[in-house]
Amino acid sequence: MQKYIAEKVNPDEQYVWARNHIRKGLEALEKLLHDYAGKYATGDEVYLADCFIAPQLYGAIKRFSLDMTPYPLLSRLNEAYNQLPAFVDSAPENQPDTPV
């Protein structure tokens, strides 16, 4: 998708475009999970949803420097994910083939 966007807009607009669409997704997810979240996205145990949400939050925060203040539930989930060794070990910077 990023390659497609790179072909359609200039480099300065790519970052802005991505952040705008990430915000829309996080707003929707924050609302969706409001009535379901426990310690994790859909309860007090890690389920498949968490395996998909955690890397999206990671990318939004680390790669796109998104301010998570408007998303208190997602911020809380991100903190919970960062306490799980399996999630921490799966972060890109913890992979053996990560460029230095």
Secondary structure as GFF3:
##gff-version 3
##sequence-region A 1 100
A	DSSP	alpha_helix	2	8	.	.	.	ID=ss1
A	DSSP	alpha_helix	11	33	.	.	.	ID=ss2
A	DSSP	alpha_helix	48	58	.	.	.	ID=ss3
A	DSSP	pi_helix	59	63	.	.	.	ID=ss4
A	DSSP	alpha_helix	72	81	.	.	.	ID=ss5
A	DSSP	alpha_helix	85	89	.	.	.	ID=ss6
A	DSSP	three_ten_helix	92	94	.	.	.	ID=ss7
###
